[in-house]
Amino acid sequence: MNEYPRPYKTIQTPLGDCNIYTIQSSFLDKFKRFDCGEEEQNDFIRRLAVGHYLAGINHTFLLVCGNDLVGFVSFSSYSFEFTGEAKNEMISGLKEEFTNRGLPHEIEISFKKLPVLLLGQLGIDKKYQGKGIGSALVKRFVIPYSLNYCIENSCIGLLVYTRTAKDFYEKLGFEKIYESKRGTNYFYSLYKNVLRARQDAFSSK
């Protein structure tokens, strides 16, 4: 019988119902055996995840199916400098949403950096890759969690930096906002959803 704590959430995956747990000592023995095939993600979950969580640097969640650590995802609060077309589109989108909803209130975005939730690390164990587990994790946990976080803590969306998983994030609706020789930043916009939720809460008080 598993002696795991109560799960943070249960999500449906191609493997059936799997549990999301916050990072806890109950799972330490599983971290050493985790292998997603990427050195950066393996090093993070095996060596850094616990220390970074305890220090308040990030928050790691574990995807556990049955008795196996199938994957993990780590979030951090972050400020990102949106530039050029990406920033202009966001400002235009917000103003259009204000107009469409008949909001008389003004917004002015003059500062360079805007608050986002950073998806710092995401890994799926090699034994479970190619089965749609990563997509299920993002769709059914990462994006809903990010939206709730942004509503409660103030941010405009989910940012991810990747060197190798560009196709994966593009298929899930992330938009490329910056690309360099070292990697690419992708952004999943949540600001319209945040605006709607906050207006509903504001109007009901």
N, C-alpha and C positions, 0 to 999 in steps of 0.2 A: 504493500500500500504506500502510495506517495505521501510524504510528509511536507508538502509544499504549503505555503501560505495561501490565503484567499487570493484569487486572481484579480488583477485590476480590471480586466475585461475579457470576454470570450468572443472570438470572431470565427466566422465560417471560412474554411480554406479548402483547397482540393483534397486535403488529407482528412477532412471532417472538421469538427469544432476543435479549435486550439485556444489555449489560454495565453493572455498577455500578463506578464508579471513585471513589477518594478524590480530593479536590480537588488538582490538580497543575498545574504551569506548562504542560504539554502542551496544555491546553484553554483557555488564556487568550483566544485569539482568538475562541473560540465564545461566551464570556460576553457580549461586546458586542452580538452579534447575537441573543441570547436575548430572547424577548418572550412573556410569559405573559398579558399584558393587565392585570396588576395592578402598579401603580407601586411598592408596597412590595417585592414579590418581585423585580421587575426591578432596582431600585436595589440590593438586597442582593447579587444574584449579580454584577452588573456592577461595583459599587464597594466592597462591604464584605466579601464572602465570604473573599477571600484574607487580608486583614488580620486578620479575626476568627479565622481558622484559625491563622495564625502566632502570634497572641497567646494562643492557648489558650482563647478565648472560646467557640467552637463548632467542630463538625466537620461539614463539608459533603461529601455524596456526590453524584455525578453519574450520571444515567441516560443512557447513550449507545446509540443504535440505529443500526447501520451507521456512518455518519460524522457523524450529527446529535446534538447535545445536546438531548435530548427533554425532560428534566426534572432537577430536583435536590431534595434534602432536606437540612435542616440540623438538627443536634441539639446540645443543651447540657445539662450537669448543672444541676439546679435544685431548690430547696426550695419547696414549696407549702403554704399554710395551708388544710388541709381543715377545714371547719366544718359544724356542724349535721348534717343527715341523711346527707350524703355520708361524713362521718367516722364516724358511728355505724354505718352499713352496712358500712364497711370493717373496723372493729374486730370487729363481730359475725361477719362473714364469716371473718376470720382465726381467731377463737376456735372457730367451728364447724368449720373445717378442722382445727384442732389436735385437737378432740374426735373427729372422724371418723377421723383417722389414728392415734388412740391415743397422742398425744404428751403426756407428763407435764410438759413444760416450760411455764413461764409467760411471758406477754408483758404489758407494761404500756406503753401509749402515752399519756404525759402531756404531751409537748412539742407545741407548736402546729403546727410545720412538719414535713413528711415529705419524704424524698428521692424525686424523680421524674426521669424523662428528659423534657426539654422538646423537643417538635417545634417548633422556632422558625420555620422557613420551609419551604414546599413549593410548587414551581411546575412546571407542565407547559406547554411552548411552545404557543402558540395553534394552530400547524399540526397539533398532535396531540391537541388537546382533544376531548372527546366520543367518544373511541374506547376508553375503559376503561383507559387507560394509568395514570392516577393511582391507580385502585383496585388495579391489579396491583402498582404500586410499593409501596403501603401493605401489602397482604396478603402479598406475597412477599419484601419486603425490610424495610420499616419495622418491622412487628410482630416478625418473627423476630430482627432486629438488636436491638430494644429488650429482648426477653426475655433474650437472651444478655448484654446490657449489665447488666441488673438483677441477674442471677444472679452475675455477676463483680464488680460494683461497688456493689451495694446500692441498690436503688430498688424502688418498689412498682408502677410503671406508667408509662404514657406520657401526657403532658399536652400539649394543643394549645390555643392561643388563636386564635380566628378571628372576623372580622367578616362575611365573605361566604360561607364554605364550610360552613355549618351542616349542610345536607342531606347533603353529601358525607360528612362524618365520622359522622353519625348512621347512615347506611346501612352503614357499615363497622363498626358495633358500639361506637362511642364513646358514652359517657354524659355528658349535660350535668350539670355540677356547680355552675356559677356563671354567671349572666347579668347583664349590665349594659347600659346604653344604648350603651356603646362596643363591646361584643362579648361573646363567650361562651367560657368554658373548658369543654373536653371532656376526658374522662379514659378511657383504655383500661386497665382493671385487669389487672395481671399478677402480683399478690402471691400468688395461690394457685399459679400456675405456678412462681413463684420458690421458694415453700415446698416444693413437691414435689421440685423439682430439688435444692435444698439438702439436704433430708432424705435423698434417695437418696445424695448424695455424702457426707454426714455418716455415714450408716449403713454405708457400704462401706469406711470407713477403719478 
